[in-house]
Amino acid sequence: KEAALRGADALLICTEWKSFRAPSFDALKDALTTPVIFDGRNLYDPKVIARYGIEYFSIGRMAA
């Protein structure tokens, strides 16, 4: 699934599927042109994402 992001500008999450709950954040960061995630389902902990140097936006939560 990370291969589908190669060269993409951002990742937009609109599902709660289990297959999206535990990605390799290093692989996501490497695949994205700009490491940014828009999370419409609040799947990830903003503090964890920040450690990977990925900009993270979720719905209804403060930024890390």
C-alpha positions as CSV (number, residue, x, y, z in Angstrom):
1,K,0.0,0.0,0.0
2,E,2.9,2.4,0.6
3,A,3.9,2.0,-3.1
4,A,0.6,3.6,-4.1
5,L,1.9,6.8,-2.4
6,R,5.1,7.1,-4.4
7,G,5.2,10.6,-5.8
8,A,1.9,11.7,-4.2
9,D,1.7,15.1,-2.6
10,A,-0.2,13.9,0.6
11,L,-2.1,11.1,2.2
12,L,-5.8,11.5,2.9
13,I,-7.3,8.9,5.1
14,C,-11.1,8.4,4.9
15,T,-11.4,4.9,6.2
16,E,-10.9,2.9,9.4
17,W,-9.8,-0.3,7.7
18,K,-7.4,-2.3,9.8
19,S,-4.9,-2.4,6.9
20,F,-4.3,1.3,7.4
21,R,-3.9,1.3,11.1
22,A,-0.2,0.3,11.4
23,P,1.7,1.6,8.4
24,S,5.4,2.0,8.2
25,F,5.7,5.8,8.8
26,D,9.3,5.8,7.5
27,A,8.0,4.3,4.2
28,L,5.2,6.8,4.1
29,K,7.6,9.7,4.5
30,D,9.9,8.4,1.8
31,A,7.1,7.8,-0.6
32,L,5.3,11.2,-0.3
33,T,6.6,14.2,-2.2
34,T,5.6,16.3,0.8
35,P,5.3,14.3,4.0
36,V,1.8,15.4,5.1
37,I,-1.2,13.3,6.3
38,F,-4.8,14.4,6.5
39,D,-6.5,11.9,8.8
40,G,-10.3,12.1,8.7
41,R,-10.7,9.1,11.0
42,N,-8.1,10.0,13.8
43,L,-6.2,6.7,13.3
44,Y,-2.9,7.9,14.5
45,D,-1.4,9.6,17.6
46,P,-0.2,13.1,16.5
47,K,2.8,12.8,18.8
48,V,4.0,9.6,17.2
49,I,3.6,11.1,13.7
50,A,5.6,14.2,14.7
51,R,8.6,12.0,15.6
52,Y,8.8,10.9,12.0
53,G,8.9,14.5,10.7
54,I,5.5,14.1,9.0
55,E,3.0,17.0,9.1
56,Y,-0.3,15.7,10.4
57,F,-3.8,17.1,10.4
58,S,-6.7,15.3,12.0
59,I,-10.4,16.2,12.6
60,G,-11.4,17.6,16.0
61,R,-8.0,17.3,17.6
62,M,-5.2,19.9,18.3
63,A,-2.0,19.6,16.4
64,A,0.9,17.9,18.2
